[in-house]
Amino acid sequence: MKNFWTFLSLTWTSLIIYLSFFNPEGIVEEKMPWFKNQVKVGDLVFYAILSCYLIKIFSQEIFLKYPILKGQVLVCIFVVVIELGQNFLTTDRDRNFMDMLSNGLGSVLILILTYTYPKLFLLNPKI
């Protein structure tokens, strides 16, 4: 399937945007969380997966030079835009440094895993 990673990335990005803007945190906090900081861990996982998808797009479908670096930069820009958008475009959510940190840590986690286990990601980290 041509552009598989692009489709997956756009779908995942849409899900992140939906959960960031149209699903208030109050709904999540009313229910008993499974563990403390469940939302932060969820953010970390979501942005780690997005980072992985973007690296795959840039290395297998768009063929950019330095796909890992460009994927990480794009995710970091997306993190800042989402957090600022939550502050200015919603009434029930606000900008939070800890949210930004957990989102960015997801991206950094994939960066570390990509360089540690390049065969797992089918990448050559020297690109």
Secondary structure, DSSP 8 states (H G I E B T S, - for coil): -TTHHHHHHHHHHHHHHHHHHTS-HHHHHHS--SSTTHHHHHHHHHHHHHHHHHHHHHHHTS--SSHHHHHHHHHHHHHHHHHHHHHHH-SS----HHHHHHHHHHHHHHHHHHHH-TTTTT--TT-
